[in-house]
């Protein structure tokens, strides 16, 4: 039968294959139904008010699938072992009964005396005693290790989103995305994981509550509520000397001369790192193994070499650490590959078999994946790993974190959960709108029981 185009409705039907009777889908796609503004209007956001442009979710000429074009990887969060949060603190030994806290047992000139810490005992006074020795100061004297306590409080990370009843219903008709809730919930879940990983590699200077002083580079942004976030690995894997150099260069504010202010130096209830400790000075038990060179001045940034890598790994092993993974940026992985290729050596590959709650995957079932390694230590690239930059230093490659995950973990108090309520659940009064709200929530914190076994290479280019 011959059909003629006499009206705009006939044109719609011929162009879009629609029924010529009773169709107004083209007008719906434009956000107009009988002159009424609907949820298709670009000025209406997800929560029913002016906000992000979500009109693309309703356009009828696109398919229902929504593809993400944003890198939302979660490597820092995924590499940490997850343990149940069962205690708020722990006791640690800070010094041996003999030899102190240095990695290697030291021999020196210290002899037995009441109250002596015996940091460097005589070589003939480390345990050998004479026959029928007296149990007093002239014979066998009591010694004891030193202990301290650390504590951590779980942190809550949450992200909420809202959408109106009208937006949800309009997404179901025409060639909309269908279930608006499912689409946005999936993307919000990815964001929730991505943000937690971002917290774990937050630069140390972002913990400073002041602006870095009057000298250059002053005027840094200050954040007063950083303790709400998970504690960054950069703060866990740090040292008093590193904080001292940050203060000297005014990258962070200082207190008591060149010592750091308490907010950036305190960790797990301990403030040992706030002392003014220059590079090369004695270190405390809270200090991790950090290689930053001679300081943070613009002229003191080093070119990454294999010697720097090897020296840190040697230090970690001497201290009793066993690095299980190297967390760094893509640029640093490439820089290491270039160093090895110049010597006709190549990054090895290693199969990683994932574990969960002590259950290990079976290699024969090909559940592992292959990653680059250096000295048989897997290197995991992370897009959010920071570099050493400030006003006078803008070049560099990503920092490198050497993690001994036997003593570094994520303590989970409440695993990630999704909550939802609203008019679709018969309770609009619960959210206070004619709509719905959803929320992701995770509770936990980063814990560490052995700092010298954790390493960091920073201030490199």
N, C-alpha and C positions, 0 to 999 in steps of 0.2 A: 504494500500500500504506500502510495506516495505521501510523504510528510513535508510540510512546509514550515519555514521559520517565520512566524508572524509576530511572536512576542519574545521577551527576554527569557521566559520560562521555556519556550521551544528551543532557544539557543543553549540554555543550560542542558537540556535533555540530549541534544545532538552532540554537544561538546564533551559532556561527562558521562554519557550513557545512563542518564537518570530517567525515571518515569516522568512523562510530561504532565502528569496529574498530581497535584498536591505536594510538589517538591520545593523546598526552600533551602536545600543544603548549601548552595553557593552563598546565599545570604548568611547562613549560619557560620560558614567558614570566614566570612568577613566580620563576624562579631555582631550581626544585626539580625534580630528576629522580630518582625512586625514593629520595628522602630525601638525595641528594647535592647539595651546594652546587656550582653550576657558574659559568662566567664571567658569567652573567647577574646574579649577586649584586652589589648596588650597592657592597658593601665592597671589591670587587676592582677595582683601578684598571687603567690601560692596561698597566702594567708587572707586573701580577700581584700587587701589594701594595696596601695601603690607600693611596688617593690620590684624584684628582679623580673626581667622580661621572660615570661613563660608562654607567650603567644605561640612559640614554635611547637609547644606540646599539643596544640589544638589544630594546627594547619592540616587541612584535609588531604593535601596532595603528597604528604610524606608518609612513609610506613610507620608502623607502630613501634618498632624497635628503636631504643635510644642507645647510641654508642658513646662511650666516654673517649674524649680526645686528650685527657689529662692523665699524667703519670701519678698514680696514687699508691705506689709501692709501700710496703710496710716492713722493710728489712730490719731496721733497728729493733722493732718490737718483736719480730719473729725469731731473731737469733738468740734472744735471752731465754734461758729455761724458765718455765713457769712452775712456781711452787705455791702451795696453799699458804695463805697468811695465817699462821698459827700463834705467833708471838710478836709483841710490839718492840722487843729489844733482844739483845744478846750480849754475852760476856766474851771478851777476847783477851788473850795473853799478849801483853805489850812488851815484855822483857823476859829473857831467860833467867833462871836462877844464877847462872854464870854466863858471862859473855854479852849481856845486854840484848839489844834488838837489831844489831847489824846482821846482814845475811850470813856472813862467814864468822865463825867463832874466833874472837880476838884474844890474843895473848899479850899481856903487858906487864905492868909493875904494881898492880893493885894486889894487896895482901889481905888476908882475913882480918876483919875488925868488926866490932859491933855496929850494925846499921849500914855497913858498906854494901853498895849495890853490886860490887864485883863485876864491873863492865869489862875490865881487861885484867883478869887474874894472872898470877904467876903461873908459869908452866908446870911447876911442881905442886900447885895447890888447886888442881881442878878435879880432884877426886881420890888420888892415891893417899892412903893414910898409913901411919906406922902401926906396928903390931900392938894390940891391946890399947888402942888410942883412947884417950879420955874424951868423954862427950861434953866438952866445954870449949871455951875460947882458945885453950892451949892445944887442943887436939882436933876434934871434929865439930865444926860450928854449923849451926843451922843456916840454910839459905832457902830462898823461896822465889818463885816467879812473881811478876807484877801483872795485875789484871785491870781492866777498865770495862765500862759498860757503854753501849751505844743503843740508841732507840730510834725507831722511825714510826711515823703515823701514816696510815693509808690515805691516799689522795682520791678524790672523786672527779672523774672526767665525764661530762655529759654534753650531749647535743640534742636539741629539740627542734622540731619543725611542725608547722601547722598548715592546713589546707581547708578551704571552705567546702561546704556541702555542694554548692553550685559548681565549683571547679571540678570536683570529683565526678559529678553526674555528667557534665558537659564533655569530659574526657572519654566517656563511654560511647558517645554517638559519633556519627560520620566516620572518618578515618583517624580518630583520635588515638591516643596511646593506650586506651583501655583502662586498666587498673592504675590510676594515678598514684595511689598509695604504694603499690608494689614497686613502681619505678623509682619514686623519690626515696622510699625506704632503703632500697638497695644502694643508691648513690650516697645517702646519708651514712649508711653503714661503712662504706669505703672511706668516707671523710673521717668518721670516728676513729677508725684504725690508723689512718694517715696522720691525724693530729697527735695521737699517742706516740707514734714513731718520731714525729717532729720534736716532741718534748724531750725524747731520750737523747737527741743530739743537739740540744739547744746550746749556743755558744756560752762560754763561762761569763763573759762580760755582761750578758743580759740579766744576770743575777744581781748586778750592782744597783743599789737604791739611789745612788748619787750620779752626778753628771760627769765624773772623771776629773774634777778640779778645774783650775783656771788655765793651766798650760795646755798646749796642743797635745793630743787631740781631745779637747773638751767639747761639751755640748752634746754628748751622746744621749740617746733616749733612755729614760729611766723607767723602771717597772717596779711597782710597789708590792705586787701580789704574786711574784714568781713561785712562792712556796705552795701555791695552790696546785701547781702542775707536778707531774712526776719529776723526781730529781734527775737531772740530765747526767748522762754518762760522762760528759766533760767536767762536771762538778765532782762526781765520784772519783774519776781518774784524773787527779790533780795533785798539786803539791804546794807547800808554803812558798817554795822558791818561785814557782810559776806565778802565783798570786802577787808575790813581791815585785816581780818584773813588770807585771801588768800595771801595778800602782806606780812604779818608777816612771813609766812612759805615759802616765795619766790616761791609760785606756780604761781604768777603773779608778774610782775615788779611793783615797788612802785615809787611814786613821793612825794616830800615833807615829808620825813620821812617814816612813815608807811601808809600814805595816798595812794590811788590808782591813777594810771595815768588816765588822762582824758578819753582816748579811751574806757576803760572798765567801767568807772563809769557814763558816760553820757548816757542819755536816753531821747528821745523826746525833745531835745534841753535844757535839764536841767542837771546841774552838781553837784547837792547836794550830790550825793553818793560818790563823790571823796574825801570828807572830811575824816580825820582820826578819825573814830568813833569806839571805842572798844565795845565789847559785854557788854551789861548792861547800856551803855550810852543812852542819849536821842536820839530819832529817828526823822527823818524828814518825811514829808508827802509823799515823793517818796519811802519810805521803805515799802516793803512787809513784811508779817509775816513769818519769816524764823527761823526754829529750826535747828541749826547746832551743838549744844552742846557748849563746852568750847573753841573750836578752831579746826584747821585743822592739828595739829600735829598728828603723827602716833599713839600716846598713847591716843589721845582724841576722837577717833572714838567710837561711842556707839553701843551697841547691841539694835536692834529694839525691843521696848516693846509697849504694848498697852497703857501704861501711856504716852509715847511720842506722840502717835497718838491722844489720847484723849485730851492732853494738847493743841496741835496745833488747833484742831477743836474748843475747847473752846475759844482760843485766837481769832480765826477768827470770831466766832459768837459775842464775846464781842466787836470786832472792827466794827461790823455791816455787816460782810460778810456772805454769805450763799453759801458754797461750793456745786457746782452742780455735780462735777465729780472729781475723783482722777485719775490722769494719772501717771502710774509707769511702772515698768518692770515685767516680768513674775516671776522673782525670788522673788520680794518683795510680790507679791500676794500670792505665795506659803508660804513665811515666815509668813505672817499674818494668813493664814489658819492653819499653824502649831501651832501658838500661841493660836488660838481660840480652836483648837482641844484638846490641852493640858488641857484646862479648860472645856472640854465637851461642847463647844460652836462651832457654825459653821457659816461660811460666808453665809449671806442671798442671795437670788436671787431677782432680781428686773427686771420688764419689762420696757424696754426703748422704747418709741414711738418716732420715728424720726420726726423732724419738718423741714420745709424749707420755708423761707420767711414768717414766721408767720402761715403757713398752717400746721396743726397738723394731723398726721395719726389717723385713727379710730381703736380703740382697738379691736372692734368686728371683724375686717377684718384680724386680726393676722399679722399686719405689723410691730410689735415690735420684739425685741429680748431680751434674758435674759442674764444678766451679774451678776458677784459677786458684793456684796455691803459691806460696813462697815459703821455702824450707818446710814443705809439707803442712803449712798452716793455711787453711782456706781463707781467701780474700772475698768478702762480701761487699759489693759496691752499694752505696746509698746516695740517693739524689740530694738529700738534705744535709750532708756532712759539711760543716763550715770550714772556711779557710782563715788564715791569719791575715786580717785586713783591718786597717783603721785609717785615720786621716792622712797619714804620711806613708802608708803601706797598703797598696791596693793590688799587688800581684801575689800569686801563690797557688799551690795545689792543696787539695783537701787534706785535713788532718787524718792521722791513722790511729785507731784505737785497737789495742791488743787485749783481747778479753780472755781471762781465765774463768770460764763459765762454771767451773766447779765451786767458785767462791763469789760468783756474781749472778744474780737472779732477779726475776720479777715476782714479787710476792702478791698473789691474787687474793684479795678479800672477797670480792664479788666479781664473777666473770661478766663479760659483756652481756647485757640483757636489753631487750626491746620492750617498751611499754607503749600502750596506745589507749586512747579513750576519746569520746566525743559523740556526736549525733548518730554516727553509723553504729555505735554500740548502745544506743538508746539513752545516752547520758550527756546531753549538751550542757547541762548545768555544771558538770565536772570540769569542763574546759572554758565555760563562760561565753561561748560563741556558738553560732550555728555552723559548726564545723568540727574538725577533728585535730588532735595533736598526737604526735609520736615522739618518742625519746629513746636514745641509746645511752646507756650508763655502764661504766666500768669503774671498779674500785681496787686500788692496789698501790704498790710503790716498789722502787728499785732498792735492792739490798746488796750489801757487799761485806764479806767477812775477812777479806785479805787484800789489803790495798797495794802492797808492794808487788803482788803478782799481777796487777793490772798495769798496762803500759800505754803511753801516748807519744807519738811523734808529731810535733807541731812546728810552726814557724818555718815552713819549707816552701820551695818554689821549684 
